[in-house]
Amino acid sequence: MGGRIADKVCLITGAGSGIGQASARLFAQEGGRVVVADIDLAAARATVDQIASSGGQATAEQVDVTQQSSTVDLADKVVRQLGRIDVLFNNAGIAGVGDVLETEPELFDQVMTVNVRGVYLMSRAVVPQMVKQRSGSIINMSSSIAEVGLARRVSYAASKGAVFAMTRSMQVDLAPHGIRVNALLPGTILTPFVERYLKDAYEDPEEGMASIRKRQLSNDLGRPEDVAWAALFLASDESRFMMASGLIIDGGLTGAK
């Protein structure tokens, strides 16, 4: 199969739903050999079924990005079965709603563990293979919240700001090995992740939706496919001169401030 990432082995975490799922489908459509990884193996397999029905190549794997042994086992298995890892998309993450007083230490720690430690551990597991290859693209899921203040997002903002800072630091270290490291900074994207947030954060989810629309110049929420196209660009050789960058896909949220 031809395409923009033909024959690249692409490992995507959190690919059982939302942006990860949309990216897995698009990557396979563009010729990638996709590893759909998720803590929910059934969800990962459902994504693979969608890809297979369209003629793409994909396998489903379970991973807990907060556990070192799980990330190392996954990286080793992918190399053993597919021979290399060309793209790592660190997409797995969870939400955290609350200001500094509302956010209990347990929630803060959980969000930081999944969203920051997860990126660190998965990258640490994959980087040795990319160093060996002297090539690779790592895409980290940050957020436009790393660039603007947003109410009641203490834990989430901290995690996504940390991911963006870690992206830049990793790039300095990995550039001599031919590895690129960039981040995606989406605005509010209509995913199951956001639908759960609307139910948790607002008594009236419709009121919450209207509030979110107002803060984006597009007056609309993005779709998972909007971010998937940006991820595809960073995965492909078209972005070969992009390093330590944050690609913003936010419907004008940050540009309006």
Secondary structure per residue as TSV (DSSP state, phi and psi in degrees):
chain	resnum	aa	ss	phi	psi
A	1	M	-	360.0	135.6
A	2	G	-	-83.5	-170.0
A	3	G	S	134.2	175.9
A	4	R	T	-73.2	-20.6
A	5	I	T	-130.3	42.3
A	6	A	T	-52.6	126.0
A	7	D	T	67.6	5.9
A	8	K	-	-74.2	135.6
A	9	V	E	-85.6	118.1
A	10	C	E	-120.4	117.3
A	11	L	E	-101.3	119.4
A	12	I	E	-120.7	121.5
A	13	T	E	-90.8	155.5
A	14	G	T	62.8	34.1
A	15	A	T	-94.6	13.0
A	16	G	T	-83.2	-10.1
A	17	S	S	-161.8	171.4
A	18	G	H	57.9	-136.9
A	19	I	H	-63.1	-39.6
A	20	G	H	-62.5	-42.1
A	21	Q	H	-66.0	-45.8
A	22	A	H	-61.2	-38.4
A	23	S	H	-68.6	-41.3
A	24	A	H	-60.5	-43.5
A	25	R	H	-63.7	-44.5
A	26	L	H	-68.0	-42.5
A	27	F	H	-60.3	-42.7
A	28	A	H	-66.1	-39.8
A	29	Q	H	-60.3	-32.1
A	30	E	T	-94.2	18.3
A	31	G	T	95.6	1.6
A	32	G	-	-74.1	151.9
A	33	R	E	-97.0	103.3
A	34	V	E	-98.3	133.2
A	35	V	E	-104.7	111.4
A	36	V	E	-90.1	106.1
A	37	A	E	-112.2	137.3
A	38	D	E	-160.2	153.5
A	39	I	S	-68.1	-24.6
A	40	D	-	-97.4	97.8
A	41	L	H	-63.8	-35.6
A	42	A	H	-62.6	-40.0
A	43	A	H	-66.4	-40.4
A	44	A	H	-61.4	-42.3
A	45	R	H	-66.6	-33.9
A	46	A	H	-65.3	-39.1
A	47	T	H	-63.2	-43.3
A	48	V	H	-61.8	-39.0
A	49	D	H	-61.8	-40.8
A	50	Q	H	-62.0	-43.4
A	51	I	H	-65.5	-45.2
A	52	A	H	-62.2	-36.7
A	53	S	H	-67.0	-18.7
A	54	S	T	-100.6	5.6
A	55	G	T	87.4	11.9
A	56	G	-	-89.9	172.2
A	57	Q	E	-107.9	125.8
A	58	A	E	-160.5	152.9
A	59	T	E	-131.5	151.4
A	60	A	E	-103.9	136.3
A	61	E	E	-139.0	145.9
A	62	Q	E	-93.0	138.3
A	63	V	-	-148.8	140.9
A	64	D	-	-110.5	103.8
A	65	V	T	-68.2	-10.9
A	66	T	T	-85.8	-6.7
A	67	Q	-	-112.4	120.6
A	68	Q	H	-57.2	-44.1
A	69	S	H	-62.1	-36.9
A	70	S	H	-67.1	-42.3
A	71	T	H	-69.6	-39.6
A	72	V	H	-66.5	-43.5
A	73	D	H	-60.5	-41.0
A	74	L	H	-65.6	-48.0
A	75	A	H	-59.7	-44.0
A	76	D	H	-62.9	-40.8
A	77	K	H	-65.8	-41.7
A	78	V	H	-63.2	-43.8
A	79	V	H	-65.9	-39.8
A	80	R	H	-63.1	-40.8
A	81	Q	H	-88.1	-35.6
A	82	L	H	-115.0	-7.6
A	83	G	S	90.0	-17.7
A	84	R	-	-167.8	171.9
A	85	I	-	-136.1	113.4
A	86	D	-	-93.9	-31.8
A	87	V	E	-135.9	131.7
A	88	L	E	-119.2	118.7
A	89	F	E	-109.3	102.2
A	90	N	E	-81.0	85.1
A	91	N	-	-103.4	-21.2
A	92	A	-	-59.9	137.1
A	93	G	-	-172.0	165.7
A	94	I	-	-131.2	163.3
A	95	A	-	-92.3	164.8
A	96	G	-	-149.6	120.0
A	97	V	-	-113.4	132.3
A	98	G	B	144.0	148.9
A	99	D	-	-82.2	-172.4
A	100	V	T	-65.4	-27.0
A	101	L	T	-87.8	-35.5
A	102	E	T	-72.2	-28.4
A	103	T	S	-81.7	111.2
A	104	E	-	-72.2	149.5
A	105	P	H	-53.6	-34.5
A	106	E	H	-64.4	-41.4
A	107	L	H	-67.1	-44.5
A	108	F	H	-56.4	-47.5
A	109	D	H	-64.1	-39.3
A	110	Q	H	-63.7	-45.5
A	111	V	H	-63.6	-44.3
A	112	M	H	-65.7	-36.0
A	113	T	I	-65.7	-47.7
A	114	V	I	-71.3	-50.4
A	115	N	I	-78.5	-29.5
A	116	V	I	-106.8	-56.2
A	117	R	I	-59.2	-36.1
A	118	G	H	-61.4	-42.4
A	119	V	H	-65.5	-44.3
A	120	Y	H	-60.5	-49.0
A	121	L	H	-68.1	-42.8
A	122	M	H	-66.1	-39.5
A	123	S	H	-65.2	-42.9
A	124	R	H	-61.4	-32.5
A	125	A	H	-75.0	-32.3
A	126	V	H	-92.2	-32.0
A	127	V	H	-55.7	-40.4
A	128	P	H	-55.2	-39.2
A	129	Q	H	-67.7	-41.2
A	130	M	H	-65.9	-36.7
A	131	V	H	-62.9	-42.6
A	132	K	H	-61.1	-40.7
A	133	Q	H	-74.5	-24.4
A	134	R	T	61.2	39.2
A	135	S	-	-166.0	157.7
A	136	G	E	154.1	155.8
A	137	S	E	-127.6	122.7
A	138	I	E	-107.4	127.3
A	139	I	E	-117.4	118.9
A	140	N	E	-106.2	136.1
A	141	M	E	-86.1	102.3
A	142	S	-	-98.3	-142.3
A	143	S	-	-167.4	154.6
A	144	S	G	-63.4	-14.9
A	145	I	G	-65.5	-16.2
A	146	A	G	-71.8	-15.8
A	147	E	T	-108.6	-20.9
A	148	V	S	-133.3	154.1
A	149	G	-	-80.4	140.8
A	150	L	-	-141.6	133.7
A	151	A	T	-63.5	145.2
A	152	R	T	58.4	43.6
A	153	R	B	-135.6	36.8
A	154	V	H	-54.9	-51.5
A	155	S	H	-70.9	-43.5
A	156	Y	H	-66.4	-44.5
A	157	A	H	-62.4	-42.1
A	158	A	H	-60.5	-42.1
A	159	S	H	-68.1	-42.4
A	160	K	H	-76.4	-31.2
A	161	G	H	-65.0	-39.6
A	162	A	H	-64.1	-40.4
A	163	V	H	-62.2	-41.6
A	164	F	H	-66.1	-42.7
A	165	A	H	-64.5	-40.9
A	166	M	H	-64.3	-37.6
A	167	T	H	-55.9	-48.1
A	168	R	H	-65.6	-41.4
A	169	S	H	-66.6	-43.9
A	170	M	H	-59.0	-38.4
A	171	Q	H	-62.8	-40.9
A	172	V	H	-59.2	-42.4
A	173	D	H	-71.7	-35.2
A	174	L	H	-97.0	-12.6
A	175	A	G	-54.8	-41.8
A	176	P	G	-62.7	-15.3
A	177	H	G	-100.1	9.2
A	178	G	T	77.9	18.8
A	179	I	E	-105.6	131.2
A	180	R	E	-100.3	142.3
A	181	V	E	-132.4	118.2
A	182	N	E	-135.1	168.4
A	183	A	E	-127.4	151.9
A	184	L	E	-103.2	136.4
A	185	L	E	-123.2	79.2
A	186	P	E	-74.3	157.2
A	187	G	-	-86.3	-148.8
A	188	T	-	-81.2	118.3
A	189	I	B	-112.3	135.6
A	190	L	-	-75.7	92.6
A	191	T	S	-127.5	169.0
A	192	P	H	-55.7	-33.6
A	193	F	H	-56.0	-48.5
A	194	V	H	-74.2	-36.1
A	195	E	H	-61.6	-39.8
A	196	R	H	-65.9	-40.7
A	197	Y	H	-60.7	-42.8
A	198	L	H	-60.7	-38.2
A	199	K	H	-71.2	-36.0
A	200	D	H	-77.2	-35.5
A	201	A	H	-95.6	-19.5
A	202	Y	-	-127.1	138.2
A	203	E	S	-64.1	-36.1
A	204	D	S	-117.5	102.1
A	205	P	H	-55.7	-32.5
A	206	E	H	-65.8	-37.4
A	207	E	H	-64.5	-39.3
A	208	G	H	-63.3	-42.6
A	209	M	H	-60.8	-43.4
A	210	A	H	-63.3	-38.7
A	211	S	H	-64.6	-41.5
A	212	I	H	-66.3	-42.3
A	213	R	H	-57.7	-38.7
A	214	K	H	-65.5	-27.6
A	215	R	T	-87.8	1.3
A	216	Q	S	-115.3	134.5
A	217	L	T	-60.5	-27.5
A	218	S	T	-71.4	-15.7
A	219	N	S	56.5	31.3
A	220	D	S	-154.0	160.4
A	221	L	-	-87.6	150.4
A	222	G	B	-74.9	168.8
A	223	R	-	-112.7	154.7
A	224	P	H	-51.8	-35.1
A	225	E	H	-64.3	-29.5
A	226	D	H	-61.7	-39.7
A	227	V	H	-78.8	-34.4
A	228	A	H	-59.9	-39.9
A	229	W	H	-63.1	-38.5
A	230	A	H	-66.9	-40.4
A	231	A	H	-62.8	-39.7
A	232	L	H	-60.5	-42.2
A	233	F	H	-59.4	-45.3
A	234	L	H	-69.3	-28.8
A	235	A	H	-74.4	-27.8
A	236	S	S	-85.8	167.3
A	237	D	G	-73.8	-7.5
A	238	E	G	-62.6	-26.1
A	239	S	G	-101.3	25.6
A	240	R	T	-58.4	-23.3
A	241	F	T	-99.0	9.1
A	242	M	-	-98.5	123.5
A	243	M	-	-143.5	136.7
A	244	A	S	57.7	29.0
A	245	S	-	-100.3	156.2
A	246	G	E	-114.7	112.8
A	247	L	E	-90.5	115.7
A	248	I	E	-92.9	126.7
A	249	I	E	-131.7	82.2
A	250	D	S	-134.2	14.8
A	251	G	T	61.3	22.8
A	252	G	T	92.1	7.2
A	253	L	T	-56.3	-52.7
A	254	T	T	-77.2	-31.5
A	255	G	T	-67.6	-21.3
A	256	A	T	-83.8	-11.6
A	257	K	-	-91.5	360.0
